[in-house]
């Protein structure tokens, strides 16, 4: 249903299908009780997302077969019990295999009703009925004031859709900034019931989660079991406990039954605990009187082959949750004022876009850039994949940032130290010999990435060999060299997708094809060749790939263990490689050899330590959740965007920058923040001042009180991890909501099984 003009007229790539198929193959093998043969037939493996290549390689190493091919037909096998697939492999041979099941990776299309709605609203669509946008305004439609996000602008995965959703919200709120708080209403909450003197009355709500839990676990049996546990006075079984109807009913039951503790046996508290806490608030209970038993992630999903054991384990988990809830006590929070200004680290396209978005909504921004001038990698690019002029755009963006009275620019500056917490940060920056303290409520990190310098293919040893950005400089400053060239070769995946750097740099394939097309337009008679491992022109970028082939650009595939060789010549280089179709070794004399070199993360270790955020194994800044929180860090009040997160094209960097600004606004728009609740509290009578808790605290939330020589916790910084309670030999730290009484009750309950 995609990459196909003959059968469906969908010449674009649907972006998600490759990774979807790999994931399903892995899951099918995991869920099968017998060894399962899974084969994926593909043209190009497009696992260009963050950590996607790792997943692909792990799948291949663990037995999933990947067959580069073009499938001709799928027909019933002669025995009537299976399916027979006929295909052409990458060597041009016709092959045939039999399978019990064939799963089709069907393409994504826009619904006709959605397209009709867009036309009614006066929104311009492309020939595939996706919203027409440009690289510099990726969520803006042709009609002012109407914004689009997700697959409606083009095929994309969940992380990018979530980013675009926040970006669209940011774009909309820029227009509405003047009306902010003019129609604000205060939510009326029921008065919190004092349950301190009441005997525990526990209500247990057991969720089927559709078939996620109910398809494996005997939920009625678990509910019946829970009804006999100490303190339990009410039990209910739900199809989806997280649905709004069930939430409303739960609040009503709490009031009617006089419940003062609630146990929800469902999925992970990581995503759903805040929802149930809100329900308790609406029922007049302290929100910390809810306990969750994760009978999905920790049970039905991992014991799907043994329903009886899964049911027994669900009972154990519920029993433990009830035991802990029996000893739960209300916890309370305090409020702190918010400093309503932002710090943006990095003055490239992403950093400037984020700063401008915040400033347009009325919030002061300090923009810190380590270089003497703004612009980052954007100053080095020639054009976008849609052939939009990068030089003009970057100059316009810089001018707009420099002229905005709410943006204070600090160039040639670096972060020296960061203190504080969400809503109340204090950052010291160094500019030459001078230092400056900046107070801010949130921080956005957009420090970018860099093009690596290859150590192969004669780079640095022959004038004809250059990188992408160096070729872009030729386009901008010396187009004559391109006009005179007879032959130009591009080599993809230089220094990436190998054991040392097992990731895809995402932009390189599209960049090479865009450059190759530009070369052909400048010099139509030039011979242009692209040597690739997989062409990853995902989404509508696939149209560029088609255009390149129609212009006569020739593509040859190579493998990671059979790389091209480059031999120095007089004024040129000779590129030799094996062609799998012809079965011969070919040689091309190239006047220009462009290397699609790996994109590297900067050394962000100092910055990561300062802001108490994490980097992954490849050096990229690590988001809180790849799908649900793609621009948040685990550290509250700190956000990320641009290529510091992972390599991405200009439109995606801009969308992510707007998304980060949108997420930052959720803090900046508030007068106060709530702190406390599940935090550690130090008993000064037990504290010996050994500082073991300070050494293990990953958030820097504990310090020594100089007057008492005992440790104390900053509630705003504490995230309730409990490391201090585990490390202290005196048991001075107590993690509220997880005190010894509660944990010992859980342990005794677990051992009772």
VENNOR-V235586 format. One record per residue. RES is the residue in one small letter. OMEGA is omega in degrees with one decimal (NA if undefined). D_FIRST is the distance of its C-alpha to the first C-alpha in Angstrom with 2 decimals. Layout:
# VENNOR-V235586
RES_OMEGA_D_FIRST + RES_OMEGA_D_FIRST
This chain:
# VENNOR-V235586
x_176.4_0.00 + x_-174.4_3.82 + x_-173.4_7.15 + x_177.3_6.69 + x_-172.4_9.32 + x_-171.8_10.11 + x_-173.3_7.75 + x_-179.9_6.07 + x_176.9_8.40 + x_-175.1_6.58 + x_177.8_8.88 + x_173.4_9.42 + x_-178.0_9.09 + x_168.3_8.57 + x_-171.0_12.03 + x_-166.1_12.65 + x_-177.8_10.56 + x_-177.3_13.15 + x_177.5_16.06 + x_-178.7_14.83 + x_179.5_14.53 + x_-179.7_17.92 + x_-179.2_19.51 + x_178.0_18.53 + x_178.6_19.83 + x_-179.3_23.01 + x_179.0_23.53 + x_178.8_23.06 + x_179.7_25.71 + x_-175.4_27.92 + x_-177.5_27.88 + x_178.8_28.46 + x_178.0_32.14 + x_175.9_31.84 + x_-173.6_30.51 + x_176.4_26.75 + x_177.2_24.87 + x_178.7_21.48 + x_177.5_19.40 + x_178.6_16.30 + x_-172.2_14.61 + x_174.0_13.32 + x_173.8_13.61 + x_179.3_15.19 + x_-172.6_16.32 + x_176.6_15.91 + x_-171.9_18.59 + x_-177.6_20.25 + x_-178.4_21.62 + x_-179.3_25.20 + x_-178.8_26.12 + x_-179.7_22.53 + x_176.2_23.69 + x_-179.5_26.59 + x_178.7_24.45 + x_-179.0_22.37 + x_177.3_25.66 + x_177.9_27.27 + x_-179.6_24.53 + x_179.8_24.98 + x_-177.6_28.76 + x_168.7_28.67 + x_174.8_27.10 + x_180.0_23.30 + x_177.2_22.36 + x_-173.7_19.94 + x_177.3_19.06 + x_-169.3_17.79 + x_164.7_16.20 + x_-177.7_13.71 + x_179.4_13.04 + x_-174.7_14.21 + x_171.3_14.41 + x_-176.3_15.17 + x_176.3_18.23 + x_177.6_21.11 + x_-176.5_23.84 + x_179.7_27.16 + x_176.6_28.90 + x_-175.8_26.68 + x_-176.8_26.27 + x_-178.7_23.20 + x_179.3_20.15 + x_-179.5_20.30 + x_176.0_17.69 + x_-176.7_18.28 + x_175.2_17.18 + x_-178.8_18.73 + x_-173.1_20.17 + x_175.8_21.03 + x_177.2_24.36 + x_180.0_22.99 + x_175.0_24.11 + x_-177.7_22.47 + x_-179.7_22.51 + x_177.3_22.13 + x_178.3_22.17 + x_-179.2_22.63 + x_174.1_21.32 + x_-178.0_22.27 + x_174.7_18.88 + x_178.9_15.30 + x_-178.3_13.09 + x_174.6_9.27 + x_-176.1_7.98 + x_-176.1_5.15 + x_178.5_4.36 + x_177.1_7.43 + x_175.3_8.58 + x_178.1_12.28 + x_-177.8_14.09 + x_179.5_15.92 + x_178.2_19.21 + x_178.0_18.84 + x_178.6_18.27 + x_178.2_21.24 + x_-179.4_23.33 + x_179.7_22.80 + x_177.7_23.91 + x_-179.8_26.85 + x_178.9_27.88 + x_179.9_27.81 + x_-177.5_25.08 + x_179.2_23.40 + x_174.0_19.60 + x_-174.5_17.58 + x_176.9_15.53 + x_-178.7_12.39 + x_168.6_14.88 + x_177.6_15.45 + x_179.2_19.21 + x_176.7_20.84 + x_174.3_22.96 + x_-173.7_24.81 + x_-174.8_25.57 + x_177.4_29.04 + x_-168.2_28.20 + x_178.1_24.83 + x_179.8_25.35 + x_177.6_27.26 + x_-179.9_25.85 + x_-179.9_27.42 + x_-177.7_29.80 + x_177.7_32.57 + x_176.8_32.82 + x_-175.6_29.23 + x_-177.0_27.09 + x_179.9_23.48 + x_178.2_22.02 + x_-174.3_19.18 + x_178.7_15.50 + x_176.3_16.86 + x_-179.2_17.81 + x_-177.4_14.61 + x_179.4_12.52 + x_-177.5_15.25 + x_-174.7_16.91 + x_-178.9_19.87 + x_-179.3_22.73 + x_177.6_21.56 + x_179.2_20.85 + x_177.0_24.36 + x_-178.4_25.89 + x_178.2_24.50 + x_177.9_25.78 + x_178.7_29.23 + x_178.1_28.99 + x_177.1_28.36 + x_179.1_31.31 + x_179.3_33.42 + x_179.9_32.65 + x_-177.0_33.58 + x_172.8_36.74 + x_179.1_37.90 + x_-175.5_38.30 + x_-172.7_39.92 + x_-178.0_42.20 + x_-178.5_45.29 + x_-176.2_44.80 + x_177.6_44.37 + x_179.4_46.67 + x_179.1_47.99 + x_-178.1_46.60 + x_176.0_46.75 + x_178.5_47.81 + x_178.8_49.32 + x_177.4_47.87 + x_179.8_50.67 + x_173.8_50.67 + x_179.5_52.89 + x_-177.9_55.86 + x_-179.0_55.30 + x_176.1_57.34 + x_-176.9_59.86 + x_-171.6_59.30 + x_-178.8_61.55 + x_-175.9_64.24 + x_171.6_62.08 + x_-178.9_61.57 + x_172.8_57.89 + x_-170.1_55.95 + x_173.2_52.49 + x_-179.0_49.50 + x_178.9_46.62 + x_-175.4_43.11 + x_-173.6_40.82 + x_172.5_37.07 + x_-175.6_34.61 + x_-173.7_31.64 + x_174.5_29.69 + x_-179.5_29.36 + x_177.1_29.35 + x_-175.2_33.14 + x_177.7_34.03 + x_-178.4_31.86 + x_-175.8_34.10 + x_174.0_37.30 + x_-173.5_39.75 + x_177.4_39.88 + x_179.2_42.69 + x_178.3_44.80 + x_179.6_44.29 + x_178.9_45.25 + x_179.0_48.32 + x_-178.0_49.32 + x_-177.8_49.06 + x_-178.7_51.41 + x_-178.3_54.23 + x_-178.6_54.02 + x_176.2_56.89 + x_-177.4_56.55 + x_-179.3_53.61 + x_-178.6_54.48 + x_177.8_51.10 + x_178.3_47.85 + x_176.9_44.66 + x_-178.3_41.32 + x_174.0_38.17 + x_174.0_34.58 + x_-177.6_33.51 + x_-176.9_36.59 + x_-179.1_34.81 + x_-177.2_33.88 + x_178.7_35.99 + x_-179.5_37.68 + x_177.8_38.78 + x_179.6_39.98 + x_-179.9_42.15 + x_179.8_43.48 + x_179.1_44.24 + x_178.9_46.33 + x_179.5_48.17 + x_180.0_48.89 + x_-179.9_50.25 + x_-175.9_52.67 + x_-175.3_53.70 + x_-179.5_54.20 + x_-179.4_55.83 + x_175.3_53.46 + x_170.2_54.23 + x_178.9_51.72 + x_172.7_48.08 + x_176.8_45.99 + x_176.5_42.22 + x_-172.6_40.70 + x_-177.2_36.99 + x_-170.8_34.69 + x_174.8_35.57 + x_-179.1_38.23 + x_-179.1_36.55 + x_-169.7_34.10 + x_-180.0_35.83 + x_178.5_39.56 + x_179.0_39.84 + x_-178.9_38.42 + x_174.1_41.09 + x_177.4_43.74 + x_178.4_43.04 + x_178.8_43.52 + x_177.7_46.90 + x_-179.7_47.95 + x_177.9_47.20 + x_178.6_49.29 + x_177.6_52.21 + x_172.3_51.89 + x_-171.7_51.84 + x_-179.3_48.23 + x_178.2_49.25 + x_174.6_50.34 + x_178.1_46.86 + x_-179.8_45.91 + x_171.3_42.51 + x_-174.7_41.95 + x_-177.3_38.55 + x_174.1_37.85 + x_-176.5_34.06 + x_-175.0_33.48 + x_-176.0_36.85 + x_-172.4_36.87 + x_-179.2_34.14 + x_-175.9_31.42 + x_178.9_33.69 + x_-174.8_35.44 + x_-179.6_32.68 + x_-176.4_34.15 + x_-176.6_37.59 + x_-179.1_37.73 + x_179.0_41.54 + x_178.3_41.94 + x_178.9_39.37 + x_178.9_41.37 + x_179.0_44.60 + x_177.0_43.25 + x_177.0_42.07 + x_178.1_45.66 + x_-177.6_46.97 + x_178.4_44.80 + x_179.7_45.82 + x_179.2_49.46 + x_179.6_49.38 + x_178.4_47.82 + x_179.4_50.47 + x_179.0_53.22 + x_-179.4_52.12 + x_-179.5_51.74 + x_-176.5_55.26 + x_179.8_56.66 + x_177.1_54.41 + x_178.7_56.20 + x_174.1_55.12 + x_-172.9_54.16 + x_-178.4_54.55 + x_174.1_53.13 + x_-177.5_54.84 + x_176.6_53.66 + x_179.8_53.81 + x_-180.0_53.45 + x_170.9_50.45 + x_-168.6_51.01 + x_173.9_48.72 + x_-173.3_47.75 + x_171.2_45.16 + x_175.9_45.23 + x_-178.9_42.35 + x_-179.1_42.58 + x_-175.3_40.95 + x_173.4_41.13 + x_-177.7_37.88 + x_-178.5_35.08 + x_-178.5_34.09 + x_179.6_37.75 + x_179.0_38.75 + x_179.6_35.82 + x_-179.5_36.72 + x_-178.7_40.42 + x_179.2_39.92 + x_179.0_37.82 + x_-178.3_40.59 + x_178.7_43.35 + x_179.5_41.87 + x_169.8_42.17 + x_-176.2_45.80 + x_178.0_45.98 + x_-177.8_47.96 + x_169.2_46.10 + x_-177.2_47.59 + x_-175.1_45.33 + x_-179.4_46.33 + x_-176.0_45.34 + x_179.7_46.82 + x_179.5_46.77 + x_-178.5_49.26 + x_177.0_46.58 + x_173.5_43.37 + x_178.9_39.94 + x_-179.9_38.90 + x_-179.4_36.19 + x_179.4_35.22 + x_-174.7_38.35 + x_-176.0_37.18 + x_-178.8_33.74 + x_-178.8_33.42 + x_173.8_30.30 + x_179.1_27.07 + x_176.6_23.64 + x_177.1_23.70 + x_175.5_27.08 + x_-173.7_29.20 + x_-178.2_32.77 + x_-177.1_33.50 + x_-179.9_37.27 + x_-178.0_37.72 + x_-176.7_35.60 + x_178.0_37.45 + x_179.5_40.83 + x_-180.0_40.08 + x_179.0_38.95 + x_-179.9_42.07 + x_-178.6_44.29 + x_178.6_42.89 + x_-177.9_43.45 + x_-176.7_46.92 + x_-179.8_47.98 + x_-173.9_46.91 + x_-179.6_50.15 + x_-179.8_48.59 + x_174.4_47.21 + x_-173.9_49.76 + x_176.2_48.68 + x_177.4_50.10 + x_-179.5_49.31 + x_-173.8_50.65 + x_179.9_50.66 + x_177.0_49.63 + x_-179.7_49.44 + x_-176.9_52.63 + x_177.7_52.68 + x_174.2_50.98 + x_172.9_52.82 + x_-171.0_52.08 + x_-177.3_49.17 + x_-178.7_46.57 + x_-175.3_48.22 + x_176.3_51.16 + x_172.2_50.38 + x_-174.9_52.90 + x_176.1_51.71 + x_176.1_54.02 + x_179.3_52.79 + x_175.8_54.73 + x_-174.2_55.11 + x_179.9_57.44 + x_-175.4_60.62 + x_174.6_59.96 + x_-178.6_58.19 + x_176.0_56.93 + x_-179.4_56.10 + x_175.1_53.26 + x_-178.0_52.84 + x_-177.9_49.35 + x_-179.6_47.45 + x_176.4_44.07 + x_176.7_42.80 + x_-177.8_39.54 + x_-177.6_38.97 + x_-171.4_37.04 + x_172.5_38.70 + x_-179.9_35.80 + x_-175.7_35.32 + x_174.4_36.45 + x_-178.5_35.33 + x_176.6_36.88 + x_-175.0_39.29 + x_175.3_38.24 + x_-178.8_40.85 + x_176.9_39.38 + x_176.2_38.59 + x_178.7_41.99 + x_-178.3_41.07 + x_-178.9_44.34 + x_178.4_46.14 + x_-174.2_44.88 + x_-177.9_44.54 + x_-175.6_41.43 + x_-177.6_39.39 + x_178.0_38.00 + x_178.7_35.42 + x_-175.8_32.74 + x_176.5_35.17 + x_174.8_37.88 + x_176.5_35.75 + x_177.2_34.99 + x_176.7_38.78 + x_176.5_39.18 + x_-174.4_36.81 + x_-169.2_38.94 + x_-174.3_42.40 + x_-177.0_42.54 + x_179.8_39.96 + x_180.0_42.48 + x_178.3_41.58 + x_179.2_38.01 + x_-176.3_39.36 + x_-174.2_41.59 + x_176.1_39.18 + x_-175.4_38.27 + x_179.4_35.79 + x_179.7_33.81 + x_172.6_32.02 + x_172.4_29.86 + x_-176.4_29.76 + x_174.4_27.22 + x_179.7_27.82 + x_179.3_31.58 + x_179.5_33.30 + x_-178.8_30.27 + x_175.0_28.16 + x_-175.8_31.38 + x_-178.6_33.83 + x_-178.6_35.83 + x_-171.6_32.92 + x_177.8_29.93 + x_176.6_27.61 + x_-179.3_25.18 + x_164.9_26.57 + x_-173.3_23.20 + x_-166.5_24.28 + x_-178.6_25.48 + x_179.2_22.48 + x_-180.0_21.76 + x_-179.7_25.55 + x_-178.5_26.06 + x_175.9_23.45 + x_179.4_24.89 + x_179.9_28.34 + x_177.5_27.51 + x_178.5_26.30 + x_178.0_29.48 + x_-179.1_31.55 + x_179.1_30.23 + x_176.4_31.07 + x_-174.3_34.52 + x_-174.5_35.15 + x_-176.4_32.99 + x_-178.8_34.98 + x_172.6_34.37 + x_-176.4_32.50 + x_-178.0_29.96 + x_174.8_28.49 + x_178.2_26.31 + x_-169.3_26.87 + x_171.5_24.28 + x_170.2_23.38 + x_173.2_19.79 + x_-174.0_18.31 + x_175.5_17.41 + x_-174.2_16.37 + x_178.8_14.33 + x_-179.0_12.98 + x_174.4_13.92 + x_176.8_16.29 + x_179.1_13.73 + x_175.8_15.05 + x_179.3_18.41 + x_178.6_17.38 + x_179.4_16.32 + x_-179.8_19.59 + x_179.6_21.59 + x_179.3_20.65 + x_177.5_21.42 + x_178.0_24.75 + x_175.0_25.64 + x_-172.2_25.33 + x_-177.7_25.21 + x_174.5_23.48 + x_179.4_25.10 + x_172.3_24.17 + x_180.0_26.97 + x_-177.7_27.43 + x_179.0_29.51 + x_177.4_32.27 + x_-174.9_32.41 + x_173.5_32.67 + x_173.6_33.75 + x_-179.4_37.48 + x_-177.6_39.14 + x_-177.5_42.56 + x_175.0_44.86 + x_-179.7_46.01 + x_-179.7_48.29 + x_177.9_46.36 + x_171.5_43.01 + x_175.6_41.29 + x_-179.8_39.86 + x_179.4_36.56 + x_-178.9_36.25 + x_178.7_33.24 + x_176.2_31.92 + x_-174.3_29.06 + x_-179.6_27.23 + x_-179.3_25.97 + x_-177.0_29.45 + x_-177.3_31.25 + x_173.8_33.73 + x_-177.3_35.08 + x_177.5_34.65 + x_178.7_36.70 + x_173.2_36.10 + x_-173.7_38.94 + x_173.3_37.68 + x_175.6_39.68 + x_173.3_37.47 + x_-179.8_35.69 + x_-179.1_33.55 + x_175.1_32.89 + x_-172.7_30.02 + x_-177.7_32.42 + x_172.0_31.73 + x_-178.0_32.13 + x_170.1_34.88 + x_170.2_35.99 + x_174.6_39.50 + x_-176.3_42.18 + x_-173.8_41.83 + x_-179.8_44.23 + x_-179.7_47.07 + x_-179.7_44.88 + x_178.2_43.25 + x_-177.0_46.72 + x_-177.8_48.05 + x_179.5_45.39 + x_176.0_45.10 + x_-173.2_41.36 + x_171.2_39.54 + x_177.4_37.69 + x_-174.6_35.33 + x_-179.2_36.04 + x_178.0_34.67 + x_178.7_36.73 + x_177.8_34.12 + x_-170.1_35.33 + x_179.6_34.21 + x_-177.5_32.82 + x_179.1_33.96 + x_-172.5_30.58 + x_-176.7_27.34 + x_-172.8_25.31 + x_-178.2_27.98 + x_-172.1_30.42 + x_177.2_28.78 + x_178.1_31.61 + x_164.8_34.54 + x_173.0_36.86 + x_176.8_38.54 + x_-176.6_41.67 + x_175.1_41.94 + x_179.2_42.21 + x_-174.1_40.58 + x_-177.3_37.08 + x_176.8_34.99 + x_177.4_32.62 + x_-173.0_31.45 + x_171.5_31.45 + x_178.0_34.22 + x_-179.5_31.55 + x_178.9_29.11 + x_179.8_28.00 + x_178.4_25.74 + x_-173.4_25.34 + x_-176.6_27.57 + x_180.0_25.36 + x_176.1_24.78 + x_179.7_28.52 + x_178.7_29.51 + x_-179.6_27.35 + x_177.6_28.80 + x_176.7_32.27 + x_178.7_32.07 + x_179.1_30.84 + x_177.1_33.84 + x_179.2_36.13 + x_179.5_34.83 + x_178.1_35.48 + x_-179.3_38.88 + x_179.1_39.77 + x_173.5_39.67 + x_-174.8_42.82 + x_-177.5_44.39 + x_-178.1_44.31 + x_175.2_46.50 + x_-176.9_50.28 + x_171.8_50.55 + x_178.7_48.69 + x_176.7_49.49 + x_179.8_50.72 + x_-177.4_52.17 + x_179.7_51.18 + x_177.2_49.95 + x_179.4_51.95 + x_177.0_54.65 + x_-178.2_58.28 + x_173.5_61.10 + x_-175.3_64.32 + x_-179.7_66.96 + x_-179.2_69.57 + x_-174.7_67.56 + x_179.1_66.23 + x_-179.9_68.18 + x_-177.3_66.52 + x_177.5_65.10 + x_176.3_61.86 + x_-179.8_59.68 + x_-179.9_57.40 + x_-177.3_57.12 + x_-175.2_56.11 + x_-176.9_53.20 + x_-177.5_51.85 + x_-175.5_48.48 + x_-179.6_48.68 + x_-174.5_52.23 + x_-174.5_53.19 + x_176.9_56.60 + x_179.5_59.71 + x_174.6_63.43 + x_-173.9_65.75 + x_-178.2_68.65 + x_-175.4_71.14 + x_-176.2_70.52 + x_175.1_69.10 + x_-179.1_66.38 + x_175.0_62.62 + x_-174.3_60.89 + x_171.6_57.25 + x_-174.9_55.53 + x_-177.6_53.57 + x_-179.9_51.15 + x_-176.2_50.13 + x_179.6_50.20 + x_175.3_46.84 + x_-177.6_48.43 + x_177.1_47.34 + x_-179.2_50.73 + x_-177.9_51.33 + x_-180.0_54.80 + x_179.1_55.79 + x_-173.5_54.88 + x_-172.4_56.73 + x_178.5_59.95 + x_-177.1_62.83 + x_-177.1_64.70 + x_179.6_61.94 + x_179.3_62.58 + x_175.2_58.99 + x_177.5_57.67 + x_-177.0_54.01 + x_-176.3_54.07 + x_178.9_52.02 + x_-178.1_52.28 + x_-176.0_56.02 + x_-179.5_57.86 + x_-179.7_58.69 + x_-176.9_55.04 + x_177.6_53.85 + x_177.0_56.76 + x_177.5_56.05 + x_-178.7_52.46 + x_178.1_53.74 + x_179.2_56.36 + x_178.8_53.81 + x_-178.4_51.49 + x_-178.8_54.47 + x_179.2_55.48 + x_NA_52.58
